[in-house]
Amino acid sequence: MVRFGTRTSGAAVGLAVLFSLTLAGAPARAEADPPSGQAPDRIVVQLADAPAPTVLHASPSRIDRTLAALNQDPAVEYAERDVLVHAQEVTPNDPLWTQQWGPARVRAPRAWVTTTGSATVRIAVLDSGVDAGHEDLAGAVVAGWNVLAGNANTADDNGHGTAAAAVIAARGNNARGVAGVCWSCAIMPVKVLGANGGGYMSDLAAGIRWAVDNGASVVNMSVAGASSTKSLEAAITYAVEREVVLVGSAGNDATTTMAYPAANPDVVGVAASSRTDQPDDYTNRGSWVDVAAPGCNLAAVAAVEGGGYRTFCGTSSAAPVVAGALGLARVKAPSASVAQLRSALTATAVPVGSWVRHGRIDAAGTVEALTPAPSPSPSPSPSPSPSPADRLSGGGDGEGEGDGDGEGDGEGEGD
C-alpha cells in the first residue's frame, strides 16, 4: 500500500505514486479500459491537509491498482481518474451547412451551445422586402412595413432582402438548405428599396423609426449611400437612445471613402472578409469601418428570382452576419445597452490588420463576453405607421448603392 504522512507535499505524493507504479519490478497486467470520457493515464489526488488537488500521471496498465491504494490511505481525502473535456459546438443538419464557411469562421457553432436565438429578438431587415414563403424562412418572419407604399406588404420584388434575411435567420437544424447565424430569431422586414434595389435616405430613416417603434432589437441595413442626411442622423440617434443596435454595410467600391449609414459612429460598420480574414477585393475599408465579417455566404433565393439557394457576396452579406451575432448577444443579455453590445462585439474581434478598426467578429466571443441580465427591458409602444408625407419630408440625397456580389448574384443597387 502507498502511504503518506499527514504533512506529505504534492511533490512527495507524485514520487510515492511513481514508486507505487514500478512496485519493485512487479509485472504489469492488462486492466480494463477506462469508462467512457475518463482519462486513461491521469489521477487527481486530494490530500486531507492540502489546499488543492494534485494531478499525477500513471501508467494505464496499473492505474486501477494505484487508485485503489491511494483511496485506502488515511492521508488521502480522495483519488479519482481525471475526466476528458472538449470544446462544444452545435452542428446543424441543414444539407448545405458543410459549405457555409462564413458562420463557421466566426465560431457561430460555439455560440449556438449557449443560444441559437429567440423569437422574442426581432432583427429588422431594412431592404427590398423578404420572401416569407421561402422554405428556410418559414415561421421566421413577423409583420413588417413597406415604407415606399405605406402599407404592410413587404414581399420582396428584388431578392436582395431575402438573401440578407437568410444569412441572419434561415431556420437551422431543420434539414433544409442553410443555417442562419441567429436561426431562432425573428425577422422583421421593412421595405425601403424598390424593385431595382435602389432607394433614398429619407425612406431608410423612416424605416429605422418604424422598426424601433415596433420592437426591433437589431436593425440590419445592407445599403450604402455617398453621404448622410439630417433625417438619417436623427433616426439613428432615435434608435440608439432606445437601445436598438444598428448595423450597416460599408459598400463595395474598393475604397477608403466613407459610405453611409455605416460610417455614422452610432452604426456598426461592416466590411467583407475572405476565408483567410483578408479584405475581399471589392470591400470598402478603413479606420471608419468597425469590423469585418465573411463576405460570401450561402443564402435563400426569393421567389422573384426563382427560389432555392445561392452564394450571396458583398458587404450586404457581411453585415447580416454581424446582425445575427448581435441577435445572439441580445438573447444572452436582454437588457444590455447598445454600448455594452458594441463593446462585446469589438473587444472580442480577431485582429486582421489596419483595414478595419477592430477586427473580424467572433460570434462566440461576443456572446461569452456578456453577462445575462435578470430580465428583458420592456418593448417600446408602437407608434403610427409613417404616411407618404412623412416618408418624403426628409428629401434624402443618398442613393442605396448596391452590392455587386462577387458570385454573380446580381445585387443591383443594394450594398
PyMOL commands that set and color helices and strands:
alter all, ss='L'
color gray80, all
select helices_A, chain A and resi 10-25+63-71+97-99+101-105+108-114+135-137+160-169+201-213+230-241+303-305+315-332+338-347+363-368+388-392
alter helices_A, ss='H'
color red, helices_A
select strands_A, chain A and resi 38-47+54-57+76-83+122-127+145-146+186-191+216-221+245-249+267-273+291-294+296-300+309-313+359-360
alter strands_A, ss='S'
color yellow, strands_A
deselect
rebuild
show_as cartoon
